[in-house]
Amino acid sequence: MAHEEERAAITIGEALEVVANLVGDKPVDESDAAAIQAAEMRAIGATSPPVTGLGLQAQSAAMVNARRIYDKDKTTLAEVIGNATEKLESDKPVTRRDAEKVRAAELQGDVEGLVGFGDAPKEAVTPGGVAEAIATAATINQPL
């Protein structure tokens, strides 16, 4: 029997940092902000968005970015979630349930995964974005 080396599970903060490295130049939008806020809530075990932290920073960036014309003037994902492991109040290994919640939030652009007034849900998550990174980490942490 071969000895298998046990590996540490990927945390939510680490998955967010992967996003910052892959698509960090992307300006933060409402969907990103909702996914980041949902991921932060899952990481810290909160049932409602914290009044400070990554989620609030992402929401603020998305609101300001919506009013800016040029991408060069917009806040990027790397600026918000770079060093996420240091910025999160606490962190935990990603689970499939975390991935489901974050995906729903990103698709709906709402931390609760609910459609707002007159808003239609997105058709797909952002390639290389928050929901995709969390889902990949969950699959690695909890293989079928």
GROMACS elastic network, one bead per residue, 0.5 to 0.9 nm:
[ bonds ]
;  ai    aj funct       b0    kb
    8    11     6  0.89393   500
    8    93     6  0.87680   500
    8   141     6  0.85357   500
    9    92     6  0.87669   500
    9    93     6  0.56155   500
    9    94     6  0.75441   500
    9   137     6  0.82388   500
    9   138     6  0.88994   500
    9   140     6  0.78841   500
    9   141     6  0.54550   500
    9   142     6  0.89139   500
   10    13     6  0.83293   500
   10    14     6  0.63204   500
   10    15     6  0.69000   500
   10    92     6  0.81714   500
   10    93     6  0.53870   500
   10    94     6  0.62271   500
   10   137     6  0.59276   500
   10   138     6  0.78407   500
   10   140     6  0.77972   500
   10   141     6  0.65432   500
   11    14     6  0.51758   500
   11    15     6  0.63083   500
   11    16     6  0.87149   500
   11    43     6  0.81745   500
   11    85     6  0.83477   500
   11    91     6  0.64250   500
   11    92     6  0.51109   500
   11    94     6  0.52616   500
   11    95     6  0.89893   500
   11   134     6  0.88569   500
   11   137     6  0.77249   500
   12    15     6  0.51024   500
   12    16     6  0.62399   500
   12    17     6  0.86916   500
   12    39     6  0.67583   500
   12    40     6  0.77860   500
   12    42     6  0.81657   500
   12    43     6  0.61478   500
   12    84     6  0.85540   500
   12    85     6  0.79753   500
   12    91     6  0.63453   500
   12    92     6  0.61549   500
   12    93     6  0.61233   500
   12    94     6  0.54373   500
   12    95     6  0.89937   500
   12    98     6  0.86633   500
   12   134     6  0.68526   500
   12   137     6  0.81188   500
   13    16     6  0.51076   500
   13    17     6  0.62918   500
   13    18     6  0.87945   500
   13    39     6  0.85113   500
   13    40     6  0.82503   500
   13    43     6  0.77114   500
   13    81     6  0.83862   500
   13    83     6  0.79228   500
   13    84     6  0.50039   500
   13    86     6  0.80415   500
   13    87     6  0.84225   500
   13    88     6  0.70009   500
   13    90     6  0.88151   500
   13    91     6  0.62901   500
   13    92     6  0.78848   500
   13    93     6  0.87511   500
   14    17     6  0.50393   500
   14    18     6  0.63954   500
   14    19     6  0.89111   500
   14    83     6  0.83938   500
   14    84     6  0.70128   500
   14    85     6  0.60926   500
   14    91     6  0.89988   500
   14   137     6  0.89695   500
   15    18     6  0.50947   500
   15    19     6  0.66312   500
   15    20     6  0.89240   500
   15    84     6  0.87396   500
   15    94     6  0.82941   500
   15   130     6  0.77419   500
   15   133     6  0.56839   500
   15   134     6  0.58405   500
   15   136     6  0.85257   500
   15   137     6  0.65754   500
   16    19     6  0.51405   500
   16    20     6  0.64612   500
   16    21     6  0.88416   500
   16    36     6  0.79914   500
   16    39     6  0.84749   500
   16    81     6  0.61454   500
   16    82     6  0.75773   500
   16    83     6  0.84268   500
   16    84     6  0.62994   500
   16    85     6  0.81798   500
   16   129     6  0.86704   500
   16   130     6  0.63981   500
   16   133     6  0.71605   500
   16   134     6  0.75864   500
   17    21     6  0.63160   500
   17    22     6  0.86798   500
   17    24     6  0.89992   500
   17    78     6  0.80175   500
   17    81     6  0.62078   500
   17    82     6  0.54702   500
   17    83     6  0.61297   500
   17    84     6  0.58806   500
   17    85     6  0.75175   500
   18    21     6  0.50735   500
   18    22     6  0.61169   500
   18    23     6  0.85210   500
   18    24     6  0.88682   500
   18    82     6  0.85862   500
   18   128     6  0.86972   500
   18   130     6  0.88068   500
   18   133     6  0.71497   500
   19    22     6  0.50451   500
   19    23     6  0.57261   500
   19    24     6  0.63942   500
   19    77     6  0.77160   500
   19    78     6  0.78118   500
   19    81     6  0.79613   500
   19    82     6  0.84278   500
   19   128     6  0.63697   500
   19   129     6  0.57475   500
   19   130     6  0.61295   500
   19   132     6  0.88542   500
   19   133     6  0.65676   500
   20    23     6  0.57708   500
   20    25     6  0.78616   500
   20    26     6  0.89449   500
   20    76     6  0.86806   500
   20    77     6  0.57786   500
   20    79     6  0.79635   500
   20    80     6  0.82738   500
   20    81     6  0.60579   500
   20    82     6  0.54150   500
   20    83     6  0.84985   500
   20    84     6  0.89506   500
   20   129     6  0.86828   500
   21    24     6  0.55079   500
   21    25     6  0.86906   500
   21    78     6  0.70559   500
   21    82     6  0.77621   500
   22    25     6  0.84290   500
   22   128     6  0.65150   500
   22   129     6  0.81541   500
   23    26     6  0.57452   500
   23    76     6  0.89678   500
   23    77     6  0.72885   500
   23    78     6  0.77393   500
   23   127     6  0.87379   500
   23   128     6  0.64887   500
   23   129     6  0.69244   500
   24    27     6  0.80011   500
   24    76     6  0.61495   500
   24    79     6  0.75838   500
   24    80     6  0.89646   500
   24    81     6  0.84223   500
   24    82     6  0.80068   500
   25    75     6  0.87351   500
   25    76     6  0.54571   500
   25    77     6  0.64246   500
   25    78     6  0.64698   500
   25    79     6  0.86632   500
   26    29     6  0.87514   500
   26    71     6  0.83816   500
   26    74     6  0.88967   500
   26    75     6  0.83750   500
   26    76     6  0.53384   500
   26    77     6  0.59027   500
   26    78     6  0.79984   500
   27    32     6  0.89873   500
   27    61     6  0.85277   500
   27    62     6  0.79584   500
   27    65     6  0.72037   500
   27    71     6  0.66636   500
   27    72     6  0.86737   500
   27    74     6  0.57592   500
   27    75     6  0.55626   500
   27    77     6  0.60913   500
   27    78     6  0.88777   500
   28    31     6  0.80926   500
   28    32     6  0.58453   500
   28    33     6  0.66462   500
   28    58     6  0.67893   500
   28    59     6  0.84042   500
   28    61     6  0.63104   500
   28    62     6  0.52410   500
   28    63     6  0.89520   500
   28    65     6  0.70260   500
   28    74     6  0.76868   500
   28    75     6  0.62305   500
   28    76     6  0.53264   500
   28    77     6  0.54965   500
   28    80     6  0.82842   500
   29    32     6  0.53106   500
   29    33     6  0.61796   500
   29    34     6  0.86948   500
   29    58     6  0.81675   500
   29    59     6  0.81253   500
   29    61     6  0.76691   500
   29    63     6  0.77350   500
   29    65     6  0.71176   500
   29    66     6  0.73489   500
   29   109     6  0.86792   500
   30    33     6  0.50401   500
   30    34     6  0.61161   500
   30    35     6  0.86008   500
   30    58     6  0.83051   500
   30    59     6  0.68903   500
   30    61     6  0.89013   500
   30    62     6  0.54539   500
   30    63     6  0.75462   500
   30    66     6  0.86755   500
   30   106     6  0.81631   500
   30   109     6  0.54330   500
   30   110     6  0.77297   500
   31    34     6  0.51473   500
   31    35     6  0.61874   500
   31    36     6  0.85578   500
   31    62     6  0.86617   500
   31   105     6  0.71463   500
   31   107     6  0.65890   500
   31   108     6  0.69111   500
   31   110     6  0.70666   500
   31   111     6  0.88833   500
   31   122     6  0.85149   500
   31   125     6  0.87080   500
   31   126     6  0.88102   500
   32    35     6  0.51368   500
   32    36     6  0.60484   500
   32    37     6  0.84749   500
   32    58     6  0.74970   500
   32    59     6  0.85533   500
   32    62     6  0.80717   500
   32    77     6  0.80891   500
   32   105     6  0.87081   500
   32   106     6  0.61235   500
   32   109     6  0.74247   500
   32   126     6  0.84370   500
   32   129     6  0.76575   500
   32   130     6  0.68361   500
   32   131     6  0.86540   500
   33    36     6  0.50902   500
   33    37     6  0.60046   500
   33    38     6  0.84989   500
   33    54     6  0.87450   500
   33    55     6  0.63426   500
   33    56     6  0.81078   500
   33    57     6  0.82588   500
   33    59     6  0.50642   500
   33    60     6  0.84327   500
   33    61     6  0.80506   500
   33    62     6  0.65481   500
   33   105     6  0.89283   500
   33   106     6  0.78573   500
   33   109     6  0.75298   500
   33   110     6  0.82866   500
   33   111     6  0.82302   500
   34    37     6  0.50890   500
   34    38     6  0.60783   500
   34    39     6  0.85188   500
   34    55     6  0.73813   500
   34    58     6  0.79792   500
   34    59     6  0.73040   500
   34   102     6  0.79344   500
   34   105     6  0.54562   500
   34   106     6  0.57065   500
   34   107     6  0.88255   500
   34   108     6  0.81106   500
   34   109     6  0.53262   500
   34   110     6  0.50199   500
   34   112     6  0.82582   500
   34   113     6  0.83473   500
   35    38     6  0.50774   500
   35    39     6  0.60415   500
   35    40     6  0.85256   500
   35    55     6  0.83560   500
   35   101     6  0.83614   500
   35   102     6  0.50676   500
   35   103     6  0.69211   500
   35   104     6  0.80451   500
   35   105     6  0.52091   500
   35   107     6  0.83966   500
   35   109     6  0.74750   500
   35   110     6  0.77743   500
   35   111     6  0.66026   500
   35   130     6  0.62614   500
   35   131     6  0.65833   500
   36    39     6  0.50417   500
   36    40     6  0.60878   500
   36    41     6  0.85811   500
   36    54     6  0.69480   500
   36    55     6  0.55207   500
   36    58     6  0.69600   500
   36    59     6  0.87939   500
   36    81     6  0.81814   500
   36   102     6  0.76366   500
   36   105     6  0.87289   500
   36   106     6  0.83329   500
   36   111     6  0.84477   500
   36   130     6  0.68365   500
   36   131     6  0.87031   500
   37    40     6  0.50962   500
   37    41     6  0.61870   500
   37    42     6  0.86738   500
   37    49     6  0.66337   500
   37    50     6  0.84837   500
   37    53     6  0.87327   500
   37    54     6  0.67860   500
   37    56     6  0.71579   500
   37    58     6  0.74639   500
   37    59     6  0.79617   500
   37   102     6  0.84208   500
   37   105     6  0.85251   500
   37   110     6  0.89108   500
   37   111     6  0.62125   500
   38    41     6  0.50875   500
   38    42     6  0.62484   500
   38    43     6  0.86170   500
   38    49     6  0.76593   500
   38    55     6  0.75870   500
   38    98     6  0.84184   500
   38   101     6  0.68077   500
   38   102     6  0.54297   500
   38   103     6  0.89460   500
   38   105     6  0.65567   500
   38   106     6  0.85733   500
   38   110     6  0.85941   500
   38   111     6  0.52878   500
   38   112     6  0.76099   500
   38   113     6  0.89082   500
   39    42     6  0.51166   500
   39    43     6  0.61086   500
   39    44     6  0.87338   500
   39    55     6  0.82986   500
   39    98     6  0.71192   500
   39    99     6  0.83510   500
   39   101     6  0.79351   500
   39   102     6  0.58360   500
   39   130     6  0.83554   500
   39   131     6  0.87240   500
   39   134     6  0.82072   500
   40    44     6  0.62149   500
   40    45     6  0.82782   500
   40    46     6  0.82254   500
   40    49     6  0.80214   500
   40    50     6  0.84431   500
   40    53     6  0.81409   500
   40    54     6  0.69102   500
   40    55     6  0.64796   500
   40    88     6  0.71118   500
   40    89     6  0.86365   500
   40    90     6  0.87413   500
   40    91     6  0.82970   500
   41    44     6  0.54154   500
   41    45     6  0.57226   500
   41    47     6  0.67132   500
   41    48     6  0.69099   500
   41    49     6  0.60839   500
   41    50     6  0.73589   500
   41    55     6  0.83037   500
   42    45     6  0.50731   500
   42    46     6  0.64975   500
   42    47     6  0.82358   500
   42    91     6  0.85060   500
   42    92     6  0.82432   500
   42    94     6  0.87282   500
   42    98     6  0.62753   500
   42   101     6  0.83862   500
   42   102     6  0.85926   500
   43    46     6  0.79207   500
   43    88     6  0.77983   500
   43    89     6  0.83526   500
   43    90     6  0.62994   500
   43    92     6  0.54513   500
   43    93     6  0.80568   500
   43    94     6  0.81791   500
   43    98     6  0.85511   500
   44    88     6  0.77252   500
   44    89     6  0.65416   500
   44    90     6  0.51782   500
   44    91     6  0.60716   500
   44    92     6  0.76615   500
   45    90     6  0.86138   500
   45    91     6  0.89061   500
   46    49     6  0.68662   500
   46    50     6  0.73989   500
   47    50     6  0.88882   500
   48   111     6  0.88954   500
   48   112     6  0.89960   500
   49    52     6  0.84884   500
   49    55     6  0.72392   500
   49    56     6  0.79892   500
   49   111     6  0.79794   500
   50    53     6  0.67895   500
   50    54     6  0.89455   500
   50    55     6  0.75212   500
   50    56     6  0.74818   500
   51    55     6  0.85374   500
   51    56     6  0.66666   500
   52    55     6  0.74333   500
   52    56     6  0.56939   500
   52    57     6  0.75337   500
   53    56     6  0.56160   500
   53    57     6  0.62413   500
   53    58     6  0.86863   500
   53    87     6  0.72792   500
   53    88     6  0.69704   500
   53    89     6  0.77629   500
   54    57     6  0.50065   500
   54    58     6  0.59827   500
   54    59     6  0.85429   500
   54    80     6  0.66081   500
   54    81     6  0.68930   500
   54    84     6  0.78262   500
   54    87     6  0.71921   500
   54    88     6  0.71175   500
   55    58     6  0.50575   500
   55    59     6  0.61143   500
   55    60     6  0.85553   500
   55    80     6  0.88541   500
   56    59     6  0.50545   500
   56    60     6  0.60926   500
   56    61     6  0.84846   500
   57    60     6  0.52003   500
   57    61     6  0.61251   500
   57    62     6  0.86450   500
   57    80     6  0.66708   500
   58    61     6  0.50291   500
   58    62     6  0.61003   500
   58    63     6  0.86642   500
   58    75     6  0.88251   500
   58    77     6  0.81289   500
   58    80     6  0.62412   500
   58    81     6  0.83981   500
   59    62     6  0.51438   500
   59    63     6  0.63066   500
   59    64     6  0.87360   500
   60    63     6  0.52395   500
   60    64     6  0.62795   500
   60    65     6  0.84840   500
   61    64     6  0.51971   500
   61    65     6  0.58339   500
   61    66     6  0.84803   500
   61    74     6  0.77616   500
   61    75     6  0.58561   500
   61    76     6  0.81359   500
   61    80     6  0.82272   500
   62    65     6  0.50078   500
   62    66     6  0.60993   500
   62    67     6  0.89216   500
   62    74     6  0.86723   500
   62    75     6  0.78671   500
   63    66     6  0.53213   500
   63    67     6  0.70254   500
   64    67     6  0.54539   500
   64    68     6  0.66661   500
   64    74     6  0.76649   500
   64    75     6  0.82319   500
   65    68     6  0.50802   500
   65    69     6  0.79961   500
   65    70     6  0.89333   500
   65    71     6  0.81810   500
   65    73     6  0.79001   500
   65    74     6  0.51411   500
   65    75     6  0.66177   500
   66    69     6  0.79127   500
   66    74     6  0.85771   500
   68    71     6  0.75457   500
   68    73     6  0.67191   500
   68    74     6  0.65792   500
   69    72     6  0.88276   500
   69    73     6  0.76558   500
   69    74     6  0.83331   500
   70    73     6  0.55360   500
   70    74     6  0.69633   500
   71    74     6  0.51138   500
   71    75     6  0.82499   500
   71    76     6  0.88047   500
   72    75     6  0.82513   500
   75    78     6  0.83961   500
   75    79     6  0.65035   500
   75    80     6  0.76471   500
   76    79     6  0.52824   500
   76    80     6  0.66639   500
   76    81     6  0.88192   500
   77    80     6  0.51896   500
   77    81     6  0.58814   500
   77    82     6  0.74173   500
   78    81     6  0.53878   500
   78    83     6  0.85401   500
   79    82     6  0.58241   500
   80    83     6  0.85648   500
   80    84     6  0.80265   500
   81    85     6  0.87013   500
   81    87     6  0.80979   500
   82    85     6  0.84512   500
   82    87     6  0.86683   500
   83    86     6  0.55208   500
   83    87     6  0.64298   500
   83    88     6  0.88944   500
   84    88     6  0.58992   500
   85    88     6  0.56768   500
   85    89     6  0.86843   500
   85    90     6  0.81631   500
   85    91     6  0.71300   500
   86    89     6  0.80526   500
   86    90     6  0.88318   500
   87    90     6  0.85567   500
   88    91     6  0.65089   500
   92    95     6  0.89508   500
   93   137     6  0.85554   500
   93   138     6  0.81968   500
   93   141     6  0.76080   500
   94    97     6  0.82689   500
   94    98     6  0.61920   500
   94    99     6  0.73529   500
   94   134     6  0.68026   500
   94   135     6  0.82794   500
   94   137     6  0.62014   500
   94   138     6  0.51651   500
   94   139     6  0.88493   500
   94   141     6  0.68986   500
   94   142     6  0.86717   500
   95    98     6  0.51725   500
   95    99     6  0.64830   500
   95   100     6  0.88692   500
   95   134     6  0.84146   500
   95   135     6  0.83205   500
   95   137     6  0.78850   500
   95   139     6  0.80248   500
   95   141     6  0.70221   500
   95   142     6  0.69141   500
   96   100     6  0.62783   500
   96   101     6  0.87766   500
   96   134     6  0.85545   500
   96   135     6  0.69568   500
   96   137     6  0.87523   500
   96   138     6  0.51672   500
   96   139     6  0.71818   500
   96   141     6  0.87026   500
   96   142     6  0.73268   500
   97   100     6  0.50665   500
   97   101     6  0.63041   500
   97   102     6  0.86358   500
   97   138     6  0.84738   500
   98   101     6  0.52674   500
   98   102     6  0.61525   500
   98   103     6  0.85006   500
   98   134     6  0.74801   500
   98   135     6  0.81331   500
   98   138     6  0.78348   500
   99   102     6  0.52285   500
   99   103     6  0.59644   500
   99   104     6  0.85338   500
   99   131     6  0.65748   500
   99   132     6  0.82018   500
   99   133     6  0.86697   500
   99   134     6  0.53594   500
   99   136     6  0.84382   500
   99   137     6  0.84448   500
   99   138     6  0.65652   500
  100   103     6  0.51925   500
  100   104     6  0.61715   500
  100   105     6  0.86324   500
  100   131     6  0.83252   500
  100   134     6  0.89318   500
  100   135     6  0.76999   500
  101   104     6  0.52350   500
  101   105     6  0.62209   500
  101   106     6  0.86973   500
  101   111     6  0.84307   500
  101   112     6  0.79652   500
  101   113     6  0.72522   500
  101   131     6  0.87955   500
  102   105     6  0.50743   500
  102   106     6  0.61417   500
  102   107     6  0.86046   500
  102   111     6  0.79020   500
  102   113     6  0.81287   500
  102   130     6  0.76723   500
  102   131     6  0.55487   500
  102   134     6  0.74893   500
  102   135     6  0.85726   500
  103   106     6  0.51520   500
  103   107     6  0.61197   500
  103   108     6  0.85379   500
  103   113     6  0.81630   500
  103   125     6  0.70918   500
  103   130     6  0.81135   500
  103   132     6  0.76067   500
  103   134     6  0.83398   500
  103   135     6  0.79660   500
  104   107     6  0.52260   500
  104   108     6  0.61004   500
  104   109     6  0.82498   500
  104   110     6  0.81406   500
  104   111     6  0.81404   500
  104   112     6  0.77516   500
  104   114     6  0.79748   500
  104   131     6  0.84063   500
  105   108     6  0.52494   500
  105   109     6  0.55850   500
  105   110     6  0.50265   500
  105   112     6  0.59992   500
  105   114     6  0.74150   500
  105   131     6  0.84928   500
  106   109     6  0.50793   500
  106   110     6  0.69143   500
  106   111     6  0.77362   500
  106   113     6  0.74205   500
  106   121     6  0.88009   500
  106   122     6  0.80064   500
  106   124     6  0.88726   500
  106   125     6  0.65863   500
  106   126     6  0.83417   500
  106   130     6  0.78588   500
  106   131     6  0.65726   500
  107   110     6  0.79762   500
  107   113     6  0.73119   500
  107   121     6  0.55124   500
  107   123     6  0.70502   500
  107   124     6  0.66078   500
  107   125     6  0.60737   500
  107   126     6  0.89092   500
  107   131     6  0.87792   500
  108   111     6  0.80452   500
  108   112     6  0.83729   500
  108   113     6  0.52898   500
  108   114     6  0.58555   500
  108   115     6  0.54654   500
  108   116     6  0.79509   500
  108   119     6  0.80992   500
  108   120     6  0.73456   500
  108   122     6  0.63217   500
  109   112     6  0.87747   500
  109   113     6  0.70665   500
  109   114     6  0.78577   500
  109   115     6  0.74122   500
  109   116     6  0.81972   500
  109   119     6  0.86732   500
  109   121     6  0.72467   500
  109   122     6  0.79702   500
  110   113     6  0.51006   500
  110   114     6  0.58278   500
  110   115     6  0.68416   500
  110   116     6  0.73749   500
  111   114     6  0.75912   500
  112   115     6  0.87569   500
  114   121     6  0.86146   500
  115   118     6  0.76842   500
  115   119     6  0.59155   500
  115   120     6  0.65710   500
  115   121     6  0.64682   500
  116   119     6  0.52826   500
  116   120     6  0.79359   500
  117   120     6  0.87519   500
  120   123     6  0.89857   500
  121   124     6  0.87901   500
  122   125     6  0.72238   500
  124   127     6  0.84794   500
  125   128     6  0.86331   500
  125   129     6  0.71396   500
  125   130     6  0.83359   500
  125   131     6  0.65100   500
  125   132     6  0.68944   500
  126   130     6  0.75146   500
  126   131     6  0.74895   500
  126   132     6  0.72114   500
  127   130     6  0.86732   500
  127   131     6  0.87379   500
  127   132     6  0.66627   500
  127   133     6  0.89154   500
  128   131     6  0.81505   500
  128   132     6  0.58272   500
  128   133     6  0.63470   500
  129   132     6  0.54545   500
  129   133     6  0.61388   500
  129   134     6  0.86570   500
  130   133     6  0.52497   500
  130   134     6  0.61547   500
  130   135     6  0.85673   500
  131   134     6  0.51947   500
  131   135     6  0.60676   500
  131   136     6  0.85969   500
  132   135     6  0.50979   500
  132   136     6  0.61531   500
  132   137     6  0.86223   500
  133   136     6  0.51259   500
  133   137     6  0.61799   500
  133   138     6  0.85882   500
  134   137     6  0.51187   500
  134   138     6  0.61418   500
  134   139     6  0.86830   500
  135   138     6  0.50472   500
  135   139     6  0.62459   500
  135   140     6  0.87151   500
  136   139     6  0.51232   500
  136   140     6  0.63018   500
  136   141     6  0.86103   500
  137   140     6  0.50993   500
  137   141     6  0.60403   500
  137   142     6  0.84287   500
  138   141     6  0.50023   500
  138   142     6  0.57720   500
  138   143     6  0.78695   500
  139   142     6  0.51756   500
  139   143     6  0.51770   500
  139   144     6  0.75891   500
  140   143     6  0.57304   500
